[in-house]
């Protein structure tokens, strides 16, 4: 089963990578870029077709490894 | 104008970050994960409402800074 996990920093948490990219874009002349935020998308190919179990297991993967629950929110999309 | 750029490694290009995450998941017991691939999503807030110009400028940003055109494909979504 294909699973997509979208991970984004919580809106109230600063995004230092995005800030760095914005600064680099400004240095290249793209001064119209007011804000940059970066998300991560993780595509998993899981050898299991039990949707409930996959959702539960991916949720544990996110909290243990894939996401930082202090700084980030995540969304799990099956299929 | 809000712009979203989705950047993914070309399918034929190995994804070492994904391979590392898969190995870590296996070490944590998630051996059902057969493959992991990572994409990046960049959200830009651009101070410009001219769609054609924004698309052209973001395309240049991608090729100059945001994406690696040798390894990655990117998709620009306006609005």
Backbone of each chain as nested JSON, in Angstrom:
{
  "chains": [
    {"id": "A", "residues": [
      {"number": 1, "name": "UNK", "atoms": {"N": [0.84, -1.185, 0.0], "CA": [0.0, 0.0, 0.0], "C": [0.884, 1.247, 0.0]}},
      {"number": 2, "name": "UNK", "atoms": {"N": [0.504, 2.214, -0.83], "CA": [1.226, 3.487, -0.862], "C": [0.687, 4.398, 0.251]}},
      {"number": 3, "name": "UNK", "atoms": {"N": [1.592, 5.05, 0.925], "CA": [1.208, 5.989, 1.984], "C": [2.007, 7.277, 1.78]}},
      {"number": 4, "name": "UNK", "atoms": {"N": [1.327, 8.402, 1.895], "CA": [2.001, 9.691, 1.803], "C": [1.874, 10.4, 3.152]}},
      {"number": 5, "name": "UNK", "atoms": {"N": [3.0, 10.875, 3.651], "CA": [3.012, 11.634, 4.907], "C": [3.481, 13.051, 4.576]}},
      {"number": 6, "name": "UNK", "atoms": {"N": [2.654, 14.019, 4.879], "CA": [3.007, 15.426, 4.671], "C": [3.352, 16.018, 6.035]}},
      {"number": 7, "name": "UNK", "atoms": {"N": [4.549, 16.557, 6.147], "CA": [5.031, 17.076, 7.422], "C": [5.305, 18.562, 7.257]}},
      {"number": 8, "name": "UNK", "atoms": {"N": [4.691, 19.359, 8.091], "CA": [4.977, 20.801, 8.034], "C": [5.216, 21.346, 9.442]}},
      {"number": 9, "name": "UNK", "atoms": {"N": [6.048, 22.348, 9.491], "CA": [6.271, 23.021, 10.771], "C": [5.011, 23.742, 11.177]}},
      {"number": 10, "name": "UNK", "atoms": {"N": [4.715, 23.723, 12.468], "CA": [3.529, 24.428, 12.941], "C": [3.64, 25.905, 12.599]}},
      {"number": 11, "name": "UNK", "atoms": {"N": [2.513, 26.524, 12.265], "CA": [2.571, 27.923, 11.784], "C": [3.244, 28.864, 12.765]}},
      {"number": 12, "name": "UNK", "atoms": {"N": [3.118, 28.595, 14.061], "CA": [3.69, 29.524, 15.052], "C": [5.167, 29.263, 15.297]}},
      {"number": 13, "name": "UNK", "atoms": {"N": [5.734, 28.206, 14.659], "CA": [7.142, 27.86, 14.857], "C": [7.941, 28.431, 13.685]}},
      {"number": 14, "name": "UNK", "atoms": {"N": [9.013, 29.161, 14.0], "CA": [9.855, 29.728, 12.941], "C": [10.433, 28.607, 12.07]}},
      {"number": 15, "name": "UNK", "atoms": {"N": [10.679, 28.93, 10.801], "CA": [11.227, 27.961, 9.85], "C": [12.601, 28.469, 9.401]}},
      {"number": 16, "name": "UNK", "atoms": {"N": [13.671, 28.102, 10.112], "CA": [14.993, 28.662, 9.779], "C": [15.46, 28.283, 8.381]}},
      {"number": 17, "name": "UNK", "atoms": {"N": [15.084, 27.101, 7.898], "CA": [15.479, 26.721, 6.539], "C": [14.793, 27.64, 5.531]}},
      {"number": 18, "name": "UNK", "atoms": {"N": [13.509, 27.907, 5.748], "CA": [12.785, 28.806, 4.868], "C": [13.381, 30.212, 4.896]}},
      {"number": 19, "name": "UNK", "atoms": {"N": [13.756, 30.668, 6.088], "CA": [14.358, 32.004, 6.211], "C": [15.673, 32.074, 5.444]}},
      {"number": 20, "name": "UNK", "atoms": {"N": [16.454, 31.01, 5.523], "CA": [17.731, 30.965, 4.8], "C": [17.503, 30.996, 3.287]}},
      {"number": 21, "name": "UNK", "atoms": {"N": [16.519, 30.254, 2.832], "CA": [16.223, 30.242, 1.395], "C": [15.736, 31.613, 0.947]}},
      {"number": 22, "name": "UNK", "atoms": {"N": [14.881, 32.247, 1.759], "CA": [14.405, 33.588, 1.393], "C": [15.583, 34.551, 1.262]}},
      {"number": 23, "name": "UNK", "atoms": {"N": [16.514, 34.481, 2.208], "CA": [17.664, 35.382, 2.154], "C": [18.482, 35.123, 0.884]}},
      {"number": 24, "name": "UNK", "atoms": {"N": [18.691, 33.849, 0.567], "CA": [19.451, 33.51, -0.642], "C": [18.731, 34.006, -1.898]}},
      {"number": 25, "name": "UNK", "atoms": {"N": [17.39, 33.873, -1.918], "CA": [16.633, 34.368, -3.077], "C": [16.779, 35.885, -3.202]}},
      {"number": 26, "name": "UNK", "atoms": {"N": [16.73, 36.584, -2.068], "CA": [16.905, 38.045, -2.118], "C": [18.289, 38.406, -2.66]}},
      {"number": 27, "name": "UNK", "atoms": {"N": [19.307, 37.647, -2.226], "CA": [20.666, 37.936, -2.704], "C": [20.785, 37.703, -4.205]}},
      {"number": 28, "name": "UNK", "atoms": {"N": [19.952, 36.813, -4.738], "CA": [19.955, 36.562, -6.184], "C": [19.068, 37.566, -6.933]}},
      {"number": 29, "name": "UNK", "atoms": {"N": [18.422, 38.474, -6.21], "CA": [17.605, 39.489, -6.863], "C": [16.114, 39.224, -6.821]}},
      {"number": 30, "name": "UNK", "atoms": {"N": [15.7, 38.115, -6.217], "CA": [14.264, 37.802, -6.16], "C": [13.662, 38.422, -4.899]}},
      {"number": 31, "name": "UNK", "atoms": {"N": [13.685, 39.765, -4.872], "CA": [13.283, 40.457, -3.647], "C": [11.769, 40.487, -3.463]}},
      {"number": 32, "name": "UNK", "atoms": {"N": [11.03, 40.004, -4.462], "CA": [9.575, 39.959, -4.312], "C": [9.118, 38.793, -3.424]}},
      {"number": 33, "name": "UNK", "atoms": {"N": [10.029, 37.927, -3.045], "CA": [9.658, 36.769, -2.212], "C": [9.613, 37.221, -0.757]}},
      {"number": 34, "name": "UNK", "atoms": {"N": [8.404, 37.299, -0.214], "CA": [8.21, 37.83, 1.139], "C": [8.401, 36.757, 2.2]}},
      {"number": 35, "name": "UNK", "atoms": {"N": [8.023, 35.524, 1.89], "CA": [8.142, 34.47, 2.895], "C": [8.355, 33.126, 2.202]}},
      {"number": 36, "name": "UNK", "atoms": {"N": [9.134, 32.278, 2.862], "CA": [9.376, 30.919, 2.356], "C": [9.172, 29.957, 3.516]}},
      {"number": 37, "name": "UNK", "atoms": {"N": [8.386, 28.933, 3.276], "CA": [8.268, 27.857, 4.274], "C": [8.44, 26.524, 3.562]}},
      {"number": 38, "name": "UNK", "atoms": {"N": [9.094, 25.592, 4.239], "CA": [9.434, 24.311, 3.639], "C": [8.637, 23.199, 4.319]}},
      {"number": 39, "name": "UNK", "atoms": {"N": [8.014, 22.355, 3.521], "CA": [7.384, 21.135, 4.039], "C": [8.162, 19.939, 3.532]}},
      {"number": 40, "name": "UNK", "atoms": {"N": [7.952, 18.812, 4.178], "CA": [8.512, 17.561, 3.679], "C": [7.365, 16.617, 3.341]}},
      {"number": 41, "name": "UNK", "atoms": {"N": [7.561, 15.861, 2.279], "CA": [6.589, 14.833, 1.909], "C": [7.339, 13.511, 1.838]}},
      {"number": 42, "name": "UNK", "atoms": {"N": [6.841, 12.512, 2.554], "CA": [7.486, 11.207, 2.577], "C": [6.538, 10.198, 1.942]}},
      {"number": 43, "name": "UNK", "atoms": {"N": [7.008, 9.535, 0.895], "CA": [6.223, 8.493, 0.235], "C": [6.712, 7.136, 0.733]}},
      {"number": 44, "name": "UNK", "atoms": {"N": [5.809, 6.37, 1.32], "CA": [6.157, 5.044, 1.83], "C": [5.462, 3.992, 0.973]}},
      {"number": 45, "name": "UNK", "atoms": {"N": [6.179, 2.934, 0.675], "CA": [5.573, 1.755, 0.063], "C": [5.572, 0.68, 1.144]}},
      {"number": 46, "name": "UNK", "atoms": {"N": [4.373, 0.333, 1.641], "CA": [4.238, -0.534, 2.81], "C": [3.672, -1.891, 2.379]}},
      {"number": 47, "name": "UNK", "atoms": {"N": [4.355, -2.951, 2.792], "CA": [3.89, -4.315, 2.478], "C": [2.811, -4.741, 3.46]}},
      {"number": 48, "name": "UNK", "atoms": {"N": [1.647, -4.135, 3.351], "CA": [0.53, -4.463, 4.237], "C": [-0.7, -3.811, 3.622]}},
      {"number": 49, "name": "UNK", "atoms": {"N": [-1.813, -4.542, 3.558], "CA": [-3.028, -3.981, 2.966], "C": [-4.12, -3.71, 3.988]}},
      {"number": 50, "name": "UNK", "atoms": {"N": [-3.822, -3.874, 5.258], "CA": [-4.81, -3.611, 6.305], "C": [-4.765, -2.114, 6.643]}},
      {"number": 51, "name": "UNK", "atoms": {"N": [-5.779, -1.377, 6.16], "CA": [-5.726, 0.082, 6.252], "C": [-5.612, 0.574, 7.691]}},
      {"number": 52, "name": "UNK", "atoms": {"N": [-6.405, -0.027, 8.59], "CA": [-6.373, 0.439, 9.983], "C": [-4.996, 0.217, 10.594]}},
      {"number": 53, "name": "UNK", "atoms": {"N": [-4.43, -0.974, 10.34], "CA": [-3.12, -1.264, 10.915], "C": [-2.044, -0.359, 10.319]}},
      {"number": 54, "name": "UNK", "atoms": {"N": [-2.118, -0.161, 8.99], "CA": [-1.121, 0.708, 8.352], "C": [-1.212, 2.118, 8.93]}},
      {"number": 55, "name": "UNK", "atoms": {"N": [-2.434, 2.629, 9.081], "CA": [-2.574, 3.991, 9.614], "C": [-1.983, 4.07, 11.023]}},
      {"number": 56, "name": "UNK", "atoms": {"N": [-2.295, 3.065, 11.856], "CA": [-1.758, 3.065, 13.226], "C": [-0.238, 2.99, 13.221]}},
      {"number": 57, "name": "UNK", "atoms": {"N": [0.312, 2.106, 12.385], "CA": [1.766, 1.927, 12.362], "C": [2.464, 3.177, 11.833]}},
      {"number": 58, "name": "UNK", "atoms": {"N": [1.913, 3.784, 10.792], "CA": [2.542, 4.988, 10.243], "C": [2.457, 6.129, 11.256]}},
      {"number": 59, "name": "UNK", "atoms": {"N": [1.372, 6.149, 12.016], "CA": [1.265, 7.164, 13.07], "C": [2.409, 7.004, 14.08]}},
      {"number": 60, "name": "UNK", "atoms": {"N": [2.717, 5.767, 14.436], "CA": [3.825, 5.534, 15.375], "C": [5.162, 5.886, 14.704]}},
      {"number": 61, "name": "UNK", "atoms": {"N": [5.317, 5.524, 13.426], "CA": [6.551, 5.904, 12.702], "C": [6.748, 7.406, 12.749]}},
      {"number": 62, "name": "UNK", "atoms": {"N": [5.656, 8.158, 12.552], "CA": [5.763, 9.624, 12.54], "C": [6.218, 10.129, 13.898]}},
      {"number": 63, "name": "UNK", "atoms": {"N": [5.581, 9.63, 14.963], "CA": [5.912, 10.188, 16.28], "C": [7.287, 9.725, 16.746]}},
      {"number": 64, "name": "UNK", "atoms": {"N": [7.756, 8.564, 16.269], "CA": [9.048, 8.066, 16.726], "C": [10.211, 8.521, 15.851]}},
      {"number": 65, "name": "UNK", "atoms": {"N": [9.982, 8.72, 14.562], "CA": [11.123, 8.979, 13.673], "C": [10.876, 10.053, 12.62]}},
      {"number": 66, "name": "UNK", "atoms": {"N": [9.729, 9.99, 11.949], "CA": [9.585, 10.792, 10.732], "C": [9.349, 12.273, 11.019]}},
      {"number": 67, "name": "UNK", "atoms": {"N": [8.612, 12.565, 12.068], "CA": [8.283, 13.956, 12.373], "C": [8.812, 14.309, 13.754]}},
      {"number": 68, "name": "UNK", "atoms": {"N": [8.896, 15.593, 14.007], "CA": [9.239, 16.083, 15.338], "C": [7.953, 16.631, 15.952]}},
      {"number": 69, "name": "UNK", "atoms": {"N": [7.327, 15.871, 16.856], "CA": [5.994, 16.286, 17.318], "C": [5.992, 17.597, 18.099]}},
      {"number": 70, "name": "UNK", "atoms": {"N": [7.156, 18.048, 18.513], "CA": [7.207, 19.339, 19.215], "C": [7.062, 20.498, 18.217]}},
      {"number": 71, "name": "UNK", "atoms": {"N": [7.669, 20.333, 17.048], "CA": [7.742, 21.435, 16.079], "C": [6.814, 21.26, 14.885]}},
      {"number": 72, "name": "UNK", "atoms": {"N": [6.422, 20.018, 14.615], "CA": [5.79, 19.732, 13.33], "C": [4.417, 19.079, 13.491]}},
      {"number": 73, "name": "UNK", "atoms": {"N": [3.573, 19.356, 12.512], "CA": [2.331, 18.606, 12.348], "C": [2.514, 17.659, 11.179]}},
      {"number": 74, "name": "UNK", "atoms": {"N": [1.756, 16.588, 11.171], "CA": [1.83, 15.7, 10.016], "C": [0.448, 15.189, 9.651]}},
      {"number": 75, "name": "UNK", "atoms": {"N": [0.355, 14.819, 8.387], "CA": [-0.9, 14.326, 7.824], "C": [-0.567, 13.024, 7.104]}},
      {"number": 76, "name": "UNK", "atoms": {"N": [-1.314, 11.967, 7.407], "CA": [-1.089, 10.664, 6.774], "C": [-2.204, 10.417, 5.767]}},
      {"number": 77, "name": "UNK", "atoms": {"N": [-1.839, 10.153, 4.523], "CA": [-2.813, 9.877, 3.468], "C": [-2.548, 8.477, 2.933]}},
      {"number": 78, "name": "UNK", "atoms": {"N": [-3.541, 7.593, 3.036], "CA": [-3.388, 6.218, 2.545], "C": [-3.822, 6.125, 1.09]}},
      {"number": 79, "name": "UNK", "atoms": {"N": [-3.189, 5.192, 0.368], "CA": [-3.675, 4.861, -0.97], "C": [-2.966, 5.608, -2.068]}}
    ]},
    {"id": "B", "residues": [
      {"number": 1, "name": "UNK", "atoms": {"N": [0.992, 36.831, -3.977], "CA": [0.479, 35.577, -4.525], "C": [1.185, 34.402, -3.861]}},
      {"number": 2, "name": "UNK", "atoms": {"N": [0.387, 33.387, -3.517], "CA": [0.962, 32.18, -2.945], "C": [1.422, 31.264, -4.08]}},
      {"number": 3, "name": "UNK", "atoms": {"N": [2.586, 30.692, -3.925], "CA": [3.119, 29.753, -4.923], "C": [3.627, 28.525, -4.183]}},
      {"number": 4, "name": "UNK", "atoms": {"N": [3.286, 27.356, -4.712], "CA": [3.792, 26.107, -4.138], "C": [4.69, 25.426, -5.16]}},
      {"number": 5, "name": "UNK", "atoms": {"N": [5.872, 25.048, -4.728], "CA": [6.806, 24.324, -5.59], "C": [7.004, 22.93, -4.989]}},
      {"number": 6, "name": "UNK", "atoms": {"N": [6.69, 21.905, -5.777], "CA": [6.891, 20.52, -5.334], "C": [8.124, 19.986, -6.05]}},
      {"number": 7, "name": "UNK", "atoms": {"N": [9.099, 19.53, -5.281], "CA": [10.37, 19.076, -5.844], "C": [10.552, 17.606, -5.495]}},
      {"number": 8, "name": "UNK", "atoms": {"N": [10.742, 16.789, -6.497], "CA": [10.999, 15.369, -6.216], "C": [12.173, 14.874, -7.04]}},
      {"number": 9, "name": "UNK", "atoms": {"N": [12.873, 13.926, -6.476], "CA": [13.977, 13.315, -7.223], "C": [13.401, 12.52, -8.381]}},
      {"number": 10, "name": "UNK", "atoms": {"N": [14.094, 12.57, -9.492], "CA": [13.634, 11.792, -10.642], "C": [13.576, 10.318, -10.281]}},
      {"number": 11, "name": "UNK", "atoms": {"N": [12.568, 9.61, -10.802], "CA": [12.363, 8.214, -10.383], "C": [13.588, 7.327, -10.594]}},
      {"number": 12, "name": "UNK", "atoms": {"N": [14.378, 7.628, -11.613], "CA": [15.527, 6.773, -11.897], "C": [16.734, 7.123, -11.036]}},
      {"number": 13, "name": "UNK", "atoms": {"N": [16.637, 8.196, -10.239], "CA": [17.751, 8.632, -9.394], "C": [17.545, 8.082, -7.983]}},
      {"number": 14, "name": "UNK", "atoms": {"N": [18.569, 7.445, -7.435], "CA": [18.471, 6.903, -6.08], "C": [18.204, 8.027, -5.084]}},
      {"number": 15, "name": "UNK", "atoms": {"N": [17.524, 7.697, -3.999], "CA": [17.197, 8.673, -2.968], "C": [17.88, 8.239, -1.668]}},
      {"number": 16, "name": "UNK", "atoms": {"N": [19.118, 8.702, -1.453], "CA": [19.862, 8.222, -0.278], "C": [19.198, 8.595, 1.045]}},
      {"number": 17, "name": "UNK", "atoms": {"N": [18.527, 9.736, 1.085], "CA": [17.836, 10.109, 2.324], "C": [16.699, 9.119, 2.601]}},
      {"number": 18, "name": "UNK", "atoms": {"N": [15.957, 8.776, 1.557], "CA": [14.884, 7.794, 1.716], "C": [15.424, 6.439, 2.142]}},
      {"number": 19, "name": "UNK", "atoms": {"N": [16.552, 6.033, 1.575], "CA": [17.154, 4.753, 1.94], "C": [17.564, 4.746, 3.408]}},
      {"number": 20, "name": "UNK", "atoms": {"N": [18.096, 5.863, 3.876], "CA": [18.501, 5.974, 5.282], "C": [17.28, 5.888, 6.204]}},
      {"number": 21, "name": "UNK", "atoms": {"N": [16.215, 6.563, 5.814], "CA": [14.995, 6.516, 6.639], "C": [14.424, 5.102, 6.656]}},
      {"number": 22, "name": "UNK", "atoms": {"N": [14.425, 4.426, 5.519], "CA": [13.911, 3.046, 5.484], "C": [14.724, 2.162, 6.419]}},
      {"number": 23, "name": "UNK", "atoms": {"N": [16.056, 2.314, 6.389], "CA": [16.901, 1.499, 7.258], "C": [16.567, 1.773, 8.732]}},
      {"number": 24, "name": "UNK", "atoms": {"N": [16.405, 3.05, 9.057], "CA": [16.081, 3.402, 10.447], "C": [14.722, 2.83, 10.845]}},
      {"number": 25, "name": "UNK", "atoms": {"N": [13.754, 2.875, 9.924], "CA": [12.437, 2.296, 10.241], "C": [12.555, 0.799, 10.469]}},
      {"number": 26, "name": "UNK", "atoms": {"N": [13.367, 0.13, 9.662], "CA": [13.552, -1.324, 9.845], "C": [14.185, -1.602, 11.205]}},
      {"number": 27, "name": "UNK", "atoms": {"N": [15.153, -0.779, 11.577], "CA": [15.808, -0.994, 12.884], "C": [14.829, -0.784, 14.036]}},
      {"number": 28, "name": "UNK", "atoms": {"N": [13.811, 0.043, 13.802], "CA": [12.778, 0.247, 14.841], "C": [11.69, -0.82, 14.78]}},
      {"number": 29, "name": "UNK", "atoms": {"N": [11.799, -1.758, 13.834], "CA": [10.824, -2.85, 13.755], "C": [9.771, -2.684, 12.68]}},
      {"number": 30, "name": "UNK", "atoms": {"N": [9.815, -1.593, 11.924], "CA": [8.818, -1.363, 10.866], "C": [9.311, -1.992, 9.568]}},
      {"number": 31, "name": "UNK", "atoms": {"N": [9.449, -3.32, 9.597], "CA": [10.054, -4.018, 8.461], "C": [9.109, -4.131, 7.271]}},
      {"number": 32, "name": "UNK", "atoms": {"N": [7.85, -3.733, 7.462], "CA": [6.906, -3.761, 6.331], "C": [7.127, -2.606, 5.353]}},
      {"number": 33, "name": "UNK", "atoms": {"N": [7.995, -1.669, 5.698], "CA": [8.238, -0.523, 4.805], "C": [9.246, -0.927, 3.735]}},
      {"number": 34, "name": "UNK", "atoms": {"N": [8.767, -1.062, 2.504], "CA": [9.604, -1.569, 1.417], "C": [10.415, -0.461, 0.759]}},
      {"number": 35, "name": "UNK", "atoms": {"N": [9.854, 0.725, 0.697], "CA": [10.569, 1.814, 0.04], "C": [10.15, 3.151, 0.64]}},
      {"number": 36, "name": "UNK", "atoms": {"N": [11.105, 4.062, 0.684], "CA": [10.832, 5.416, 1.178], "C": [11.435, 6.399, 0.181]}},
      {"number": 37, "name": "UNK", "atoms": {"N": [10.648, 7.36, -0.203], "CA": [11.183, 8.454, -1.026], "C": [10.712, 9.784, -0.44]}},
      {"number": 38, "name": "UNK", "atoms": {"N": [11.592, 10.765, -0.505], "CA": [11.327, 12.054, 0.128], "C": [11.159, 13.129, -0.94]}},
      {"number": 39, "name": "UNK", "atoms": {"N": [10.111, 13.907, -0.809], "CA": [9.949, 15.091, -1.651], "C": [10.066, 16.333, -0.777]}},
      {"number": 40, "name": "UNK", "atoms": {"N": [10.272, 17.462, -1.432], "CA": [10.253, 18.731, -0.711], "C": [9.14, 19.593, -1.299]}},
      {"number": 41, "name": "UNK", "atoms": {"N": [8.493, 20.327, -0.434], "CA": [7.471, 21.273, -0.869], "C": [7.864, 22.642, -0.323]}},
      {"number": 42, "name": "UNK", "atoms": {"N": [7.939, 23.617, -1.203], "CA": [8.328, 24.973, -0.816], "C": [7.143, 25.896, -1.057]}},
      {"number": 43, "name": "UNK", "atoms": {"N": [6.721, 26.566, 0.007], "CA": [5.635, 27.536, -0.102], "C": [6.249, 28.925, -0.151]}},
      {"number": 44, "name": "UNK", "atoms": {"N": [5.945, 29.644, -1.219], "CA": [6.456, 31.003, -1.389], "C": [5.299, 31.992, -1.286]}},
      {"number": 45, "name": "UNK", "atoms": {"N": [5.542, 33.094, -0.604], "CA": [4.603, 34.21, -0.619], "C": [5.282, 35.314, -1.42]}},
      {"number": 46, "name": "UNK", "atoms": {"N": [4.746, 35.585, -2.619], "CA": [5.419, 36.473, -3.57], "C": [4.628, 37.772, -3.691]}},
      {"number": 47, "name": "UNK", "atoms": {"N": [5.322, 38.881, -3.547], "CA": [4.684, 40.204, -3.671], "C": [4.575, 40.592, -5.141]}},
      {"number": 48, "name": "UNK", "atoms": {"N": [3.713, 39.909, -5.868], "CA": [3.516, 40.18, -7.287], "C": [2.251, 39.429, -7.695]}},
      {"number": 49, "name": "UNK", "atoms": {"N": [1.363, 40.091, -8.444], "CA": [0.117, 39.441, -8.845], "C": [0.064, 39.125, -10.335]}},
      {"number": 50, "name": "UNK", "atoms": {"N": [1.169, 39.33, -11.039], "CA": [1.21, 39.025, -12.47], "C": [1.58, 37.552, -12.64]}},
      {"number": 51, "name": "UNK", "atoms": {"N": [0.568, 36.744, -12.975], "CA": [0.768, 35.286, -12.976], "C": [1.896, 34.845, -13.905]}},
      {"number": 52, "name": "UNK", "atoms": {"N": [1.916, 35.423, -15.126], "CA": [2.942, 34.998, -16.084], "C": [4.343, 35.331, -15.572]}},
      {"number": 53, "name": "UNK", "atoms": {"N": [4.484, 36.55, -15.035], "CA": [5.801, 36.948, -14.535], "C": [6.203, 36.092, -13.33]}},
      {"number": 54, "name": "UNK", "atoms": {"N": [5.233, 35.857, -12.432], "CA": [5.549, 35.037, -11.252], "C": [5.988, 33.64, -11.686]}},
      {"number": 55, "name": "UNK", "atoms": {"N": [5.255, 33.075, -12.64], "CA": [5.624, 31.718, -13.09], "C": [7.046, 31.707, -13.681]}},
      {"number": 56, "name": "UNK", "atoms": {"N": [7.331, 32.712, -14.507], "CA": [8.666, 32.774, -15.107], "C": [9.745, 32.948, -14.041]}},
      {"number": 57, "name": "UNK", "atoms": {"N": [9.492, 33.842, -13.089], "CA": [10.499, 34.119, -12.048], "C": [10.7, 32.892, -11.159]}},
      {"number": 58, "name": "UNK", "atoms": {"N": [9.621, 32.229, -10.786], "CA": [9.76, 31.054, -9.916], "C": [10.489, 29.936, -10.674]}},
      {"number": 59, "name": "UNK", "atoms": {"N": [10.245, 29.858, -11.962], "CA": [10.965, 28.867, -12.758], "C": [12.482, 29.129, -12.694]}},
      {"number": 60, "name": "UNK", "atoms": {"N": [12.871, 30.378, -12.785], "CA": [14.299, 30.709, -12.681], "C": [14.808, 30.426, -11.258]}},
      {"number": 61, "name": "UNK", "atoms": {"N": [14.005, 30.766, -10.244], "CA": [14.409, 30.451, -8.86], "C": [14.678, 28.959, -8.705]}},
      {"number": 62, "name": "UNK", "atoms": {"N": [13.809, 28.15, -9.315], "CA": [13.98, 26.692, -9.198], "C": [15.289, 26.261, -9.835]}},
      {"number": 63, "name": "UNK", "atoms": {"N": [15.529, 26.733, -11.041], "CA": [16.718, 26.243, -11.741], "C": [18.001, 26.804, -11.13]}},
      {"number": 64, "name": "UNK", "atoms": {"N": [17.914, 27.97, -10.492], "CA": [19.129, 28.57, -9.926], "C": [19.382, 28.178, -8.476]}},
      {"number": 65, "name": "UNK", "atoms": {"N": [18.334, 27.917, -7.716], "CA": [18.549, 27.713, -6.29], "C": [17.709, 26.596, -5.675]}},
      {"number": 66, "name": "UNK", "atoms": {"N": [16.412, 26.568, -5.986], "CA": [15.515, 25.728, -5.185], "C": [15.647, 24.245, -5.52]}},
      {"number": 67, "name": "UNK", "atoms": {"N": [15.867, 23.923, -6.787], "CA": [15.937, 22.52, -7.203], "C": [17.295, 22.245, -7.823]}},
      {"number": 68, "name": "UNK", "atoms": {"N": [17.62, 20.986, -7.899], "CA": [18.821, 20.555, -8.612], "C": [18.369, 19.926, -9.928]}},
      {"number": 69, "name": "UNK", "atoms": {"N": [18.5, 20.667, -11.028], "CA": [17.908, 20.177, -12.282], "C": [18.53, 18.883, -12.799]}},
      {"number": 70, "name": "UNK", "atoms": {"N": [19.686, 18.523, -12.285], "CA": [20.288, 17.256, -12.711], "C": [19.56, 16.077, -12.062]}},
      {"number": 71, "name": "UNK", "atoms": {"N": [19.167, 16.243, -10.815], "CA": [18.613, 15.127, -10.04], "C": [17.11, 15.215, -9.826]}},
      {"number": 72, "name": "UNK", "atoms": {"N": [16.567, 16.408, -9.957], "CA": [15.203, 16.626, -9.476], "C": [14.294, 17.192, -10.561]}},
      {"number": 73, "name": "UNK", "atoms": {"N": [13.013, 16.838, -10.435], "CA": [11.962, 17.499, -11.202], "C": [11.216, 18.428, -10.259]}},
      {"number": 74, "name": "UNK", "atoms": {"N": [10.605, 19.452, -10.827], "CA": [9.807, 20.317, -9.966], "C": [8.53, 20.735, -10.678]}},
      {"number": 75, "name": "UNK", "atoms": {"N": [7.549, 21.05, -9.869], "CA": [6.226, 21.459, -10.346], "C": [5.878, 22.755, -9.634]}},
      {"number": 76, "name": "UNK", "atoms": {"N": [5.489, 23.763, -10.403], "CA": [5.124, 25.063, -9.825], "C": [3.612, 25.215, -9.898]}},
      {"number": 77, "name": "UNK", "atoms": {"N": [2.989, 25.467, -8.755], "CA": [1.534, 25.654, -8.687], "C": [1.267, 27.063, -8.158]}},
      {"number": 78, "name": "UNK", "atoms": {"N": [0.573, 27.881, -8.974], "CA": [0.248, 29.256, -8.548], "C": [-1.087, 29.286, -7.825]}},
      {"number": 79, "name": "UNK", "atoms": {"N": [-1.186, 30.254, -6.908], "CA": [-2.486, 30.516, -6.286], "C": [-2.69, 29.828, -4.962]}}
    ]}
  ]
}
